[in-house]
Structure formats: structure tokens, C-alpha cells
């Protein structure tokens, strides 16, 4: 997958649209109004419901664990340090929610588990709500439009070390607030918060606000950035309602703050799940399109194969394919007619079935040349018919290459040149016979071009006119005709050129010694 494509797939790199920002602002606006309304009644005491705390903490741990897994999955593909830090933040909140529930008094034990004291839960709440914005702040500082700096090496190892670091951090924090409980300042006295609590909570609130502001000013914003800012707003409302505006546990602010905490844990998870559903829908459409394209390609390929087969089968030239070891793999109808073997008889046998024994070394040489990438055109040779007679053929041989460019076979076209050779032989015999007649004739034979210049003269010219053939060739024929017979001779020659029937006539030529020689 290319980095350029990642930006349109993952929440951490997908640019936020106006629609994303509008939805986020709407959620924050509604949450702000509800928070302001709840703040007015935050100190109203309500009945203690420990089951609410157990349900809330469980849902929180599950939501944050799923979110962490989804973010770690994106990190394994993008390898972004910022994304690794954010995923670790959600894993931290999941682990912190579990420890907080275990130490909460009256939930699993009157004083809480893990050796918790009266201040353990209050202090661990501060660690929990300060740790997450700290990791979000790290994410905001490291991110950029392409996800930020990348982790080199194994992504699985990086995730493992992150999980170990989170476990160690939560374990150390839990040990400090339990084993070191008596050394910590008092945050909760008589069920009500102290001034020390107000100072610590203010520091945690400012840390959360800093994370929100850095996210806001670190542009451009991805879809994840926009919804993470919504999370931080809900996180601020959670802290404000459950630790600033309220007065003690189990008042309206206590319950409302935890509802905002659950919302904070759910926003990014919901967007990630919607994204996954969208990606699955995209993948489904893509697979459907690919199946359609593959079917179309198969149809086109099948049609090309049928057309190719039709061309091969209807060709007047024999077309043969064979492997590099000489095994015949293709044999068209023209090959059946030329060599007498049917396709069923030829395919699977070696090409030697149509090669005369004294030509088999030649065949091996051709295969070696083709294997080296050479093509052979118009190679005239002899091949053998099924009945044993020799067939004159002109071969065209070329390599067959695989999709990777590797030579995997040989393609041959063979044309019967027996008739043309016989015709050429007859023509050569006729030319030889005419040459012999021309050379031995006792009659004078003269050949002129269209301009009337002599281009051939028979050897008899020496006896009849006293000129050697070389003395006459290149000169005008009229130089050797008697002046008194020149007009009549020209008239006869014009008639011959017009295609009129030739007739015998007499004319006089001039001998080299000046005497007139009468020729018929």
C-alpha cells in the first residue's frame, strides 16, 4: 500500500472535512449546554449506587481496550510514533479504569481491593485523568499530515514494549497510591473533597486543556484529530463535574462526570467502528468490481483465444509450436495437410517425426538458437511427410515468451515451396535451353531495347556480318541495316510492336567489309 493512498484510508491521516468539523462542533455544543445545566445541580446528593460504578468502569475498560486495539492495528500499518503513543494512552485508561474499580471502596470490598486506603481511589483518579491527556499531548506534538515520524523495525515489538510500559506505569502508580498511601496528602475527608484535591484537580484540568489547545493549533487536522478534540472536551467536562463542581461522591456531579467519561471513551471508538464498516463496504464494492473486471477480462481473453485459434486454424501456412526440448504442443490443420499427421498424432511427440534423419542435427541447432532469443526467417529446408516423402518448406521460427519474458517454447510456420521450386526449376531449364539455342544457332539473333539499341547478339554475327557480339551491343540496330531497306524494316518492326502477326520479310544488312548481306 502506498503512502499516498493511506491518507484517504486511515482516520489518523484522512483530512477532516467541513462535515466532520460541523458534527464535532455540534457534539461539543450540546455537551457544553448539558454540562452547564448539570454544573448548577452538581452538589445535589443522590443515593449511592455501587453497581453504577462497576458498570461504568467495566464499559470504560472495554471501550478503551477496543479503541486501543484498533489504533494499534492502524499503527502496525502506518508505523507512526504519534499513533503508537495515542494507542498506548487508550490502553492506559483501560488499565487505569480496572485498577480504579478494584480499589473503589464498597464495590468489591468495604475498603477496596489491592490493600487500598481511604485516599487510594481519589489519588488514582488523578493519575488516571492526568496520564491520558499527557499521552494525547505527546500525540499532538508528534503528529503531522502523514502521521509523523515512523517507527523502524518490528511493529509487533513496538506494540509489545508499549503494552509493557503501560503495565509498568499503572502498576507503579497503583503501588504508590496503595503501599505509599499514608505518605500522600489527603484529597478526601469525611466523604468531601479537600483544598489539596482542588489544587491537584486544577493541575490535571490544565494538562487536559493544554492537550486540547495543542491539538487545535497543530494543523492540518485529520478526522482522528477532530474527534480527539471532542474526547478532550468531554474529558474536561468529566473532571469539572466529578472533581470541581461537585462536593462529594455519589452526588449529581459524580454521576454526570462519569457519564461524560464514558462518552469520552466512546467517541473515537464509534468513529473507528464506523470507519471499519465504511472500509468493509468499500472493500465489498471493490471486490465486486474486481470480480466483474476479472469476468470481463476472462471473456475478452477467451474471445482473443477463440479469434487466435480461428486465425491459426484457417491459416494456409502450417503453424507448429513445441517446447524447448522439441515436444510438439500445437499443430494446426495446414500442418495436417502438409505433413500428413493429425493433431492428435503429432501433439505430445517430438518434432523429429517430420525431420529427415540427416536433418536432425540442424533441428537441434535451430532450437539452441531460439533458446538464446534469436528469430529465424525464410529458412529453406527439407521436412518429411507421414508417408516418408520429403517436403520442401520455408520455415519461420521465433521464440515463445512467458509473461515474465522467459523463453518457454518455439513457434514455427512452414510453407510448402515444392511447387515454386519445381516452377523455378522448369524456368531455369527453359532459360538454359534458350541460352544454348542462342549460343549455337547458325542464324543471326539480335535483341534490341525499346530505343532500338542492341542488347544481345548471337555469336553467329561474326560469321554472318563479320562483327563480334561485343562490337554490336550498345549500338543502334539501324547502323547495321542497308540504307535502302531502312524504311521497310522500320515499318515491319512497328507492326510487330503493335502486336500484329509477324510475317517473313527480306532485308539487307551491311557486312563489316561494306558488302550487303540479305537476311530473311
Secondary structure, DSSP 8 states (H G I E B T S, - for coil): --HHHHTTT-TTTSB--HHHHHHHHHHHHHHHHHHHHHHHTTT-B----HHHHHHHHHHHHHHHHHHHHHHHHHHHHH-BHHHHHHHHHHHHHHHHHHHHHHHSTTTSSTT-STT--TTHHHHHHHHHHHHHHHHHHHHHHH--TT-SSB--S-HHHHHHHHHHHHHHHHHHHHHHHHHTGGGS---EETTEE-HHHHHHHHHHHHHHHHHHHHHHHS-S-BHHHHHHHHHHHHHHHHHHIIIII--BTTBHHHHHHHHHHHHHHHHHHHHHHHHHHHHHHHHHHHHHHHHHHHHHHHHHHHHHHHHHHHHHHH-SSEEEEEETTSBEEEE-HHHHHHH---HHHHTTSBGGGGS-GGGHHHHHHHHHHHHTT--EEEEEEEEE-TTS-EEEEEEEEEEEE-TTS-EEEEEEEEEE-HHHHHHHHHHHHHHHHHHHHHHH-SS--EEE-TTSBEEEE-TTHHHHTS--HHHHTTSBGGGGB-GGGHHHHHHHHHHHHTT-------EEEE-TTS-EEEE-
